Each structure stands twice: as C-alpha cells, then as structure tokens.
Amino acid sequence: MQLSLDQAKGLCRMAALGAGANEEAAQSLTASIIAAEAEGLATVGLSHFIDYLEAFEAGRIDGNADPVITRPALAIYLSDARRGLAHTGFDRTIDDLAKAARLFGVAIFSQKNAYTCGALGYFTGRLAAQGLVSFAATNGPAVLAGSGSVKPVYCTNPMSFAAPAADGAPLVIDQSSSATAFVNIRKAAEDGKKIPEGWALDASGNSTTDPAAAMKGAMLAFGGQRGANIALMVEVLAAGLSGANWSLDAPWFSGGPDSPGTGLFVLAVEPKLLDPDFEQRMKDQLDRLRRRYGVHVPGRARAEAVEKAQARGITAPKAVIQRISEFAERYSA
C-alpha cells in the first residue's frame, strides 16, 4: 500500500495512542519509525512498529512512563526510562546534550530501563545534523553467542557512528555486532527463506541455514572472536555504565509483560574545537573515497531514500498497514 509520509505519521501516531501511549511517547516513537521507513530500513520501520504496539498493549512498554533525567556532571546526562521507550528521554535531552558538547567538547547520554530502541542511527544521525560527531551503543535480550560459546549471551548489540560533512548528507554507520540483524532472521523465517551459512547456530550449537532453528539457537558475531569482543564492549557501554539489564537478564522484547530494561549510550563530540575545517575536510575525503576509489559511504543512500520518500511516499505490505490500522481504530473509537 502507498502512503505519503504525512499519512504514515498520522496513522502511526493514532495507532500508538490506541495501543496505550501518551501523546509524547506516540510522537517520539512515530518520528523514529517514519524516519527508518523513509530511509529504506523496512525491517526497523513500519513492520517493527507492530512490535512496539503489541508491547504497549502487553505492558512491556509503559506508554505513560515519565523518564527521570539527572545531570551528575556538567557533560553527563543520565536517564531512567522507567520501563518506557528509549526515544522519549533522548528526545527531551538532545538539545541540552548538544549544547554541553559544544561547550565542553564532549557530552554523554546514558540510559537504563528502556524498551529496545530500533534504528540506532536515528540517534547519532540527529546529532550529526547538529554538526556533532557521535557514537552510540545499545543492548537487548540475549540472542548472540559470545567468543567460545554456543549459547546466546549478548544481544545483537548494535553500534552507530555519525559525522557531519559540509553541504551534504552526514556519514552514518549503523551496524550490529552480529553477522546480521535479528529482524533479518525473523523476516527470513516469515518468508520461508533460508539464511546464509555463518549467521547462526541451532539449539545444539550446529551451524544452520534454517531461520526457525536459528531463532531457537544463537546468532553469530561478525568476524568471529573480534565481533564477539565488540559485542562485549557494546554491552559494557550500554548496560554496564548505565545500570541497565545485562543482555542475559533482559526479558524478551516480543513476549510477556516485562520490559527488557535495556541500556543506551550516546557520546557527542564537537569537532570544530579540534579542527574548525572538519566538515569541509570530511566532505572532501568522502567524495574522494566514493568517486576515485568506489567506496560505499554509509548514510548517502539513506539521504537519497528520504528525498524519494518525501516526493513519492512510502510503500508497505497491506497486512502491516492493516495491523497498524487496527490499533489506530481503537483511538478513533
């Protein structure tokens, strides 16, 4: 089904309200979901939005949670999401975080007790849009085997890095510590397709190309031990520093009444304090890499997809729109 961005925003806002979110939570979540869909990230767009709606309904997300934000040091913001969304506390803090980074050179946002945050590049990309270099890390329920293990001990533990470039799209890297994102394995299972070797193990610890078996076993890190070490690093940044649930202790995000209680770490850096010409140098370097050496520059394709979505709207499966509409009708009623 074809929808304009405004139509999609209106539908998602009503659906979130119908599922039990308050106005602030509904708008905060809707903005992130529409951004993901417009950027072409369908697996964390409207189809993933249904996970949030069902989590509101089941109580895994408190739709009326009021994040508690404190500032233990001038450049550090701590957020307790209180079983709500990961987005709300960050949205309340982003402008102050940016101001602190410009003043002190660096600033940190650290959050606990939240539902999983979806596309992590949404957080870093917004800071890059304000001229800041940023890095983010988050965790979730355990699905990824650690180095030497065949049992899941970490989430896919994604990380994102973004940097502004003059007169163009920022560099935005958003990738999991796993060989692929969990939503890709789930989608393969829904579509009845096999997954590549090296993505996952079955429950017995054997390599598998069956996504259903993979969901009962463990995902694998990219690059073997090196990727697993990065997953551990992300775990410490996201959960260790914030006091959030370790992935081993996080309830599953799509079943039961309990929040996964995940963590989020965001670092913002003011590059102009280090190099006043940073943005122009970034543009020149990214252009050189892309044009002369054929390097794929993450973030560019996302920006181009957004331009197309703004002009033509977005297309989503009919079943996804119908499911979202069911929640929207509750609000309308």
Beta strands, then each sheet from edge to edge (+ up, - down):
strand 1: 2-3
strand 2: 68-73
strand 3: 76-84
strand 4: 106-114
strand 5: 133-138
strand 6: 144-145
strand 7: 152-154
strand 8: 159-163
strand 9: 171-175
strand 10: 200-201
strand 11: 207-208
strand 12: 218-219
strand 13: 262-269
strand 14: 314-315
sheet 1: 1+ 14-
sheet 2: 2+ 3- 4- 13+ 5- 8+ 9-
sheet 3: 6+ 7-
sheet 4: 11+ 10- 12+
end
